[in-house]
């Protein structure tokens, strides 16, 4: 069981040791080491300030409770003090465990979301379109900006593939749990017998990579330009504005035809390529840290079935944390916090066991 106070005491001891280290002339002469220690010291300083407040409030609550039990003349004053102290204590008990967790530098990043129809034919394409609408509505609810990068439509109003970016505060922190296989169970509009079909779509949420994060040599790229086309080969453009970029060392290929401008399509394709290369390299690192990955909520693997959307029963199941909620319409309308908040909470508790 997680013991908050013992974890905080450990951090307090680390903080005291850091105080001595950053005052050591030998350490100060080593610029790289000194800067790393200063960064860690700054993070711990904030935590320790809250921890000291936590201890003071805890002591104040204990003293007030003792006064109430003694039924002294100070009882009314003690009760008033408790009313002020307890809400702050609850805030700190919620805040401090989160502050104990190591930073994930990707949490603040914008993302590239890729949705692809899986098993289920036309119905899978329609489900991919439902997921696209769900995520873009969620982005709008959070005042995030989203932009279509590329779309390969099916002939029935669905998507074979749709790729879009989302920009805003803590986008990856909240959307990273969406990577995996999403399954839908419902009666398709084309099904006359009323039989329930099961279809799937895969979602990949990639933290967007800056040029400094992923260096790409121009010599490693093969770039093809072609004419954009819509469903059934219908011509969308009369110029070769669509772009296909192949990163030859990795074999990754990205196409983009959403814009009428060749230049804009190339820029969007490069953003997707950087994100995919970043993901590929991260997965290679994760493979070396397999044990650590087991402790996380889902591995983010595209083959992992993470959620089922059951229309006849109006329910959504998240298989990673055995969560069942009967709010299907709200969730598909972009109220994703219903499922994301429990995932964050469970993931936080698992990570705290490793702190």
C-alpha positions as a Python dict, from the first residue, in 0.01 Angstrom:
ca = {
    (1, 'X'): (0, 0, 0),
    (2, 'X'): (123, 347, -88),
    (3, 'X'): (255, 536, 216),
    (4, 'X'): (255, 906, 127),
    (5, 'X'): (444, 1029, 433),
    (6, 'X'): (729, 780, 405),
    (7, 'X'): (772, 869, 35),
    (8, 'X'): (777, 1239, 124),
    (9, 'X'): (1035, 1181, 398),
    (10, 'X'): (1258, 1008, 143),
    (11, 'X'): (1232, 1311, -85),
    (12, 'X'): (1303, 1544, 208),
    (13, 'X'): (1626, 1353, 282),
    (14, 'X'): (1722, 1371, -87),
    (15, 'X'): (1654, 1747, -82),
    (16, 'X'): (1883, 1798, 220),
    (17, 'X'): (2162, 1602, 50),
    (18, 'X'): (2116, 1809, -267),
    (19, 'X'): (2152, 2129, -61),
    (20, 'X'): (2498, 2013, 44),
    (21, 'X'): (2598, 1898, -305),
    (22, 'X'): (2511, 2222, -484),
    (23, 'X'): (2722, 2410, -229),
    (24, 'X'): (3024, 2189, -298),
    (25, 'X'): (3289, 2386, -499),
    (26, 'X'): (3394, 2070, -681),
    (27, 'X'): (3037, 2011, -806),
    (28, 'X'): (2997, 2377, -897),
    (29, 'X'): (3300, 2352, -1126),
    (30, 'X'): (3134, 2073, -1324),
    (31, 'X'): (2882, 2278, -1524),
    (32, 'X'): (2673, 1987, -1664),
    (33, 'X'): (2646, 1809, -1333),
    (34, 'X'): (2571, 2132, -1147),
    (35, 'X'): (2288, 2225, -1387),
    (36, 'X'): (2128, 1881, -1352),
    (37, 'X'): (2144, 1904, -974),
    (38, 'X'): (1997, 2256, -980),
    (39, 'X'): (1706, 2137, -1194),
    (40, 'X'): (1635, 1847, -958),
    (41, 'X'): (1671, 2081, -658),
    (42, 'X'): (1415, 2325, -802),
    (43, 'X'): (1161, 2044, -857),
    (44, 'X'): (1213, 1908, -505),
    (45, 'X'): (1199, 2255, -347),
    (46, 'X'): (837, 2302, -452),
    (47, 'X'): (749, 1954, -326),
    (48, 'X'): (918, 2017, 10),
    (49, 'X'): (736, 2349, 54),
    (50, 'X'): (404, 2167, 14),
    (51, 'X'): (524, 1887, 240),
    (52, 'X'): (608, 2134, 520),
    (53, 'X'): (263, 2289, 482),
    (54, 'X'): (111, 1938, 488),
    (55, 'X'): (287, 1859, 818),
    (56, 'X'): (180, 2191, 973),
    (57, 'X'): (-183, 2137, 872),
    (58, 'X'): (-179, 1778, 997),
    (59, 'X'): (-46, 1896, 1331),
    (60, 'X'): (-310, 2172, 1342),
    (61, 'X'): (-590, 1921, 1272),
    (62, 'X'): (-466, 1687, 1548),
    (63, 'X'): (-452, 1973, 1800),
    (64, 'X'): (-798, 2097, 1705),
    (65, 'X'): (-945, 1747, 1737),
    (66, 'X'): (-790, 1711, 2082),
    (67, 'X'): (-948, 2041, 2194),
    (68, 'X'): (-1289, 1925, 2071),
    (69, 'X'): (-1260, 1593, 2258),
    (70, 'X'): (-1166, 1775, 2579),
    (71, 'X'): (-1487, 1981, 2543),
    (72, 'X'): (-1301, 2290, 2650),
    (73, 'X'): (-1392, 2653, 2609),
    (74, 'X'): (-1188, 2645, 2289),
    (75, 'X'): (-1419, 2387, 2125),
    (76, 'X'): (-1602, 2632, 1897),
    (77, 'X'): (-1276, 2791, 1784),
    (78, 'X'): (-1127, 2446, 1721),
    (79, 'X'): (-1427, 2344, 1509),
    (80, 'X'): (-1391, 2659, 1298),
    (81, 'X'): (-1022, 2586, 1251),
    (82, 'X'): (-1099, 2231, 1140),
    (83, 'X'): (-1342, 2361, 878),
    (84, 'X'): (-1060, 2571, 733),
    (85, 'X'): (-781, 2311, 759),
    (86, 'X'): (-951, 1994, 629),
    (87, 'X'): (-1026, 2116, 274),
    (88, 'X'): (-665, 2228, 232),
    (89, 'X'): (-545, 1893, 366),
    (90, 'X'): (-757, 1716, 103),
    (91, 'X'): (-605, 1936, -169),
    (92, 'X'): (-252, 1854, -55),
    (93, 'X'): (-328, 1480, -28),
    (94, 'X'): (-435, 1493, -392),
    (95, 'X'): (-152, 1718, -514),
    (96, 'X'): (148, 1565, -334),
    (97, 'X'): (131, 1213, -483),
    (98, 'X'): (122, 1362, -834),
    (99, 'X'): (428, 1575, -755),
    (100, 'X'): (617, 1262, -655),
    (101, 'X'): (592, 1122, -1006),
    (102, 'X'): (880, 1168, -1250),
    (103, 'X'): (812, 1415, -1531),
    (104, 'X'): (715, 1284, -1872),
    (105, 'X'): (857, 1541, -2116),
    (106, 'X'): (605, 1433, -2381),
    (107, 'X'): (301, 1517, -2167),
    (108, 'X'): (308, 1882, -2272),
    (109, 'X'): (348, 1801, -2641),
    (110, 'X'): (94, 1837, -2919),
    (111, 'X'): (-4, 1515, -3095),
    (112, 'X'): (-64, 1349, -3429),
    (113, 'X'): (-365, 1114, -3414),
    (114, 'X'): (-400, 838, -3671),
    (115, 'X'): (-728, 645, -3700),
    (116, 'X'): (-758, 346, -3935),
    (117, 'X'): (-1054, 122, -4012),
    (118, 'X'): (-990, -235, -3902),
    (119, 'X'): (-1203, -547, -3935),
    (120, 'X'): (-1563, -499, -4042),
    (121, 'X'): (-1564, -353, -4394),
    (122, 'X'): (-1778, -42, -4447),
    (123, 'X'): (-1897, -50, -4087),
    (124, 'X'): (-1534, -24, -3965),
    (125, 'X'): (-1492, 287, -4182),
    (126, 'X'): (-1805, 443, -4033),
    (127, 'X'): (-1676, 364, -3683),
    (128, 'X'): (-1343, 531, -3770),
    (129, 'X'): (-1545, 841, -3865),
    (130, 'X'): (-1729, 823, -3530),
    (131, 'X'): (-1396, 814, -3345),
    (132, 'X'): (-1267, 1107, -3551),
    (133, 'X'): (-1573, 1311, -3453),
    (134, 'X'): (-1535, 1203, -3087),
    (135, 'X'): (-1174, 1322, -3066),
    (136, 'X'): (-1229, 1649, -3252),
    (137, 'X'): (-1528, 1728, -3029),
    (138, 'X'): (-1313, 1648, -2724),
    (139, 'X'): (-1045, 1882, -2858),
    (140, 'X'): (-1301, 2160, -2902),
    (141, 'X'): (-1435, 2101, -2549),
    (142, 'X'): (-1081, 2158, -2418),
    (143, 'X'): (-1018, 2465, -2634),
    (144, 'X'): (-753, 2272, -2826),
    (145, 'X'): (-690, 2339, -3194),
    (146, 'X'): (-712, 2046, -3436),
    (147, 'X'): (-612, 2030, -3803),
    (148, 'X'): (-678, 1761, -4063),
    (149, 'X'): (-351, 1622, -4202),
    (150, 'X'): (-475, 1354, -4440),
    (151, 'X'): (-794, 1158, -4504),
    (152, 'X'): (-864, 851, -4714),
    (153, 'X'): (-1242, 828, -4731),
    (154, 'X'): (-1450, 518, -4795),
    (155, 'X'): (-1746, 535, -5029),
    (156, 'X'): (-2010, 527, -4753),
    (157, 'X'): (-1915, 834, -4551),
    (158, 'X'): (-1650, 665, -4342),
    (159, 'X'): (-1271, 666, -4339),
    (160, 'X'): (-1020, 402, -4437),
    (161, 'X'): (-767, 629, -4265),
    (162, 'X'): (-776, 977, -4115),
    (163, 'X'): (-481, 1165, -3966),
    (164, 'X'): (-504, 1493, -3777),
    (165, 'X'): (-303, 1705, -3535),
    (166, 'X'): (-418, 1843, -3199),
    (167, 'X'): (-249, 2142, -3034),
    (168, 'X'): (-305, 2277, -2683),
    (169, 'X'): (-221, 2240, -2317),
    (170, 'X'): (-134, 1888, -2194),
    (171, 'X'): (-275, 1726, -2508),
    (172, 'X'): (-53, 1414, -2500),
    (173, 'X'): (-98, 1381, -2124),
    (174, 'X'): (-469, 1316, -2174),
    (175, 'X'): (-486, 1153, -2518),
    (176, 'X'): (-195, 909, -2481),
    (177, 'X'): (-428, 645, -2332),
    (178, 'X'): (-626, 626, -2658),
    (179, 'X'): (-368, 426, -2857),
    (180, 'X'): (-486, 76, -2937),
    (181, 'X'): (-775, -117, -3090),
    (182, 'X'): (-1125, 24, -3037),
    (183, 'X'): (-1416, -217, -3092),
    (184, 'X'): (-1778, -134, -3172),
    (185, 'X'): (-2081, -361, -3136),
    (186, 'X'): (-2398, -239, -3311),
    (187, 'X'): (-2654, -311, -3582),
    (188, 'X'): (-2530, -154, -3909),
    (189, 'X'): (-2781, 59, -4101),
    (190, 'X'): (-2746, -186, -4393),
    (191, 'X'): (-2836, -488, -4176),
    (192, 'X'): (-3201, -574, -4239),
    (193, 'X'): (-3217, -869, -3998),
    (194, 'X'): (-3116, -658, -3697),
    (195, 'X'): (-2806, -868, -3631),
    (196, 'X'): (-2532, -706, -3420),
    (197, 'X'): (-2195, -672, -3594),
    (198, 'X'): (-1855, -626, -3435),
    (199, 'X'): (-1607, -395, -3607),
    (200, 'X'): (-1277, -239, -3509),
    (201, 'X'): (-1061, 65, -3571),
    (202, 'X'): (-706, 131, -3457),
    (203, 'X'): (-596, 457, -3298),
    (204, 'X'): (-238, 577, -3263),
    (205, 'X'): (-160, 891, -3063),
    (206, 'X'): (191, 1017, -3135),
    (207, 'X'): (357, 1304, -2948),
    (208, 'X'): (459, 1554, -3212),
    (209, 'X'): (834, 1572, -3265),
    (210, 'X'): (1024, 1896, -3317),
    (211, 'X'): (1308, 1911, -3565),
    (212, 'X'): (1552, 1909, -3273),
    (213, 'X'): (1391, 1586, -3139),
    (214, 'X'): (1429, 1391, -3464),
    (215, 'X'): (1693, 1477, -3719),
    (216, 'X'): (1608, 1366, -4073),
    (217, 'X'): (1870, 1372, -4345),
    (218, 'X'): (1732, 1491, -4679),
    (219, 'X'): (1938, 1220, -4853),
    (220, 'X'): (1736, 958, -4663),
    (221, 'X'): (1407, 1075, -4815),
    (222, 'X'): (1238, 965, -5136),
    (223, 'X'): (966, 1217, -5228),
    (224, 'X'): (697, 1144, -5487),
    (225, 'X'): (434, 1388, -5611),
    (226, 'X'): (102, 1268, -5752),
    (227, 'X'): (-250, 1384, -5825),
    (228, 'X'): (-496, 1387, -5534),
    (229, 'X'): (-798, 1163, -5573),
    (230, 'X'): (-1115, 1104, -5377),
    (231, 'X'): (-1343, 798, -5334),
    (232, 'X'): (-1372, 587, -5648),
    (233, 'X'): (-1079, 765, -5815),
    (234, 'X'): (-1267, 1092, -5852),
    (235, 'X'): (-1021, 1371, -5931),
    (236, 'X'): (-985, 1624, -5653),
    (237, 'X'): (-704, 1822, -5808),
    (238, 'X'): (-576, 1887, -6156),
    (239, 'X'): (-215, 1933, -6038),
    (240, 'X'): (32, 1696, -5876),
    (241, 'X'): (-10, 1845, -5528),
    (242, 'X'): (-30, 1522, -5326),
    (243, 'X'): (294, 1412, -5160),
    (244, 'X'): (434, 1074, -5060),
    (245, 'X'): (750, 1073, -4850),
    (246, 'X'): (946, 753, -4783),
    (247, 'X'): (1214, 749, -4513),
    (248, 'X'): (1439, 485, -4664),
    (249, 'X'): (1643, 384, -4353),
    (250, 'X'): (1327, 299, -4155),
    (251, 'X'): (1094, 212, -4443),
    (252, 'X'): (827, 450, -4306),
    (253, 'X'): (601, 607, -4570),
    (254, 'X'): (368, 904, -4526),
    (255, 'X'): (120, 1042, -4778),
    (256, 'X'): (-66, 1373, -4761),
    (257, 'X'): (-318, 1511, -5010),
    (258, 'X'): (-555, 1721, -4800),
    (259, 'X'): (-418, 2059, -4916),
    (260, 'X'): (-425, 2197, -5270),
    (261, 'X'): (-71, 2324, -5216),
    (262, 'X'): (218, 2083, -5277),
    (263, 'X'): (428, 2278, -5025),
    (264, 'X'): (165, 2252, -4749),
    (265, 'X'): (112, 1880, -4810),
    (266, 'X'): (488, 1822, -4787),
    (267, 'X'): (509, 2019, -4458),
    (268, 'X'): (221, 1817, -4308),
    (269, 'X'): (372, 1487, -4425),
    (270, 'X'): (704, 1579, -4263),
    (271, 'X'): (526, 1648, -3931),
    (272, 'X'): (364, 1302, -3943),
    (273, 'X'): (693, 1139, -4043),
    (274, 'X'): (879, 1300, -3750),
    (275, 'X'): (611, 1183, -3507),
    (276, 'X'): (624, 827, -3642),
    (277, 'X'): (1004, 818, -3626),
    (278, 'X'): (991, 945, -3268),
    (279, 'X'): (738, 674, -3180),
    (280, 'X'): (951, 407, -3347),
    (281, 'X'): (1260, 509, -3151),
    (282, 'X'): (1064, 528, -2825),
    (283, 'X'): (931, 175, -2880),
    (284, 'X'): (1285, 51, -2935),
    (285, 'X'): (1382, 209, -2602),
    (286, 'X'): (1075, 65, -2431),
    (287, 'X'): (1167, -282, -2551),
    (288, 'X'): (1483, -246, -2346),
    (289, 'X'): (1272, -147, -2045),
    (290, 'X'): (1008, -418, -2077),
    (291, 'X'): (964, -455, -1702),
    (292, 'X'): (885, -87, -1655),
    (293, 'X'): (632, -99, -1937),
    (294, 'X'): (435, -376, -1765),
    (295, 'X'): (352, -137, -1482),
    (296, 'X'): (184, 114, -1712),
    (297, 'X'): (-183, 133, -1811),
    (298, 'X'): (-166, -25, -2154),
    (299, 'X'): (146, -31, -2364),
    (300, 'X'): (7, 190, -2636),
    (301, 'X'): (48, -99, -2880),
    (302, 'X'): (-181, -71, -3179),
    (303, 'X'): (-266, -443, -3150),
    (304, 'X'): (-397, -412, -2795),
    (305, 'X'): (-778, -410, -2763),
    (306, 'X'): (-846, -130, -2519),
    (307, 'X'): (-1213, -35, -2540),
    (308, 'X'): (-1554, -163, -2655),
    (309, 'X'): (-1846, 61, -2751),
    (310, 'X'): (-2171, -141, -2722),
    (311, 'X'): (-2464, 43, -2883),
    (312, 'X'): (-2754, -193, -2790),
    (313, 'X'): (-2669, -156, -2419),
    (314, 'X'): (-2544, 205, -2441),
    (315, 'X'): (-2224, 113, -2261),
    (316, 'X'): (-1850, 159, -2296),
    (317, 'X'): (-1598, -86, -2148),
    (318, 'X'): (-1233, 0, -2097),
    (319, 'X'): (-1065, -340, -2072),
    (320, 'X'): (-741, -214, -1916),
    (321, 'X'): (-900, -111, -1586),
    (322, 'X'): (-1228, -311, -1603),
    (323, 'X'): (-1424, 15, -1630),
    (324, 'X'): (-1788, 2, -1742),
    (325, 'X'): (-1994, 318, -1796),
    (326, 'X'): (-2341, 349, -1947),
    (327, 'X'): (-2281, 687, -2110),
    (328, 'X'): (-2206, 587, -2469),
    (329, 'X'): (-2370, 888, -2636),
    (330, 'X'): (-2192, 1140, -2412),
    (331, 'X'): (-1854, 977, -2473),
    (332, 'X'): (-1900, 966, -2852),
    (333, 'X'): (-2007, 1331, -2834),
    (334, 'X'): (-1665, 1422, -2697),
    (335, 'X'): (-1710, 1390, -2320),
    (336, 'X'): (-1406, 1166, -2297),
    (337, 'X'): (-1304, 1269, -1945),
    (338, 'X'): (-1558, 1008, -1828),
    (339, 'X'): (-1309, 737, -1929),
    (340, 'X'): (-980, 929, -1934),
    (341, 'X'): (-993, 1050, -1570),
    (342, 'X'): (-1018, 693, -1426),
    (343, 'X'): (-731, 585, -1652),
    (344, 'X'): (-509, 870, -1529),
    (345, 'X'): (-599, 791, -1168),
    (346, 'X'): (-519, 420, -1207),
    (347, 'X'): (-199, 493, -1399),
    (348, 'X'): (-90, 740, -1130),
    (349, 'X'): (-139, 482, -854),
    (350, 'X'): (59, 220, -1046),
    (351, 'X'): (344, 463, -1106),
    (352, 'X'): (345, 573, -743),
    (353, 'X'): (422, 214, -644),
    (354, 'X'): (745, 255, -840),
    (355, 'X'): (843, 594, -690),
}
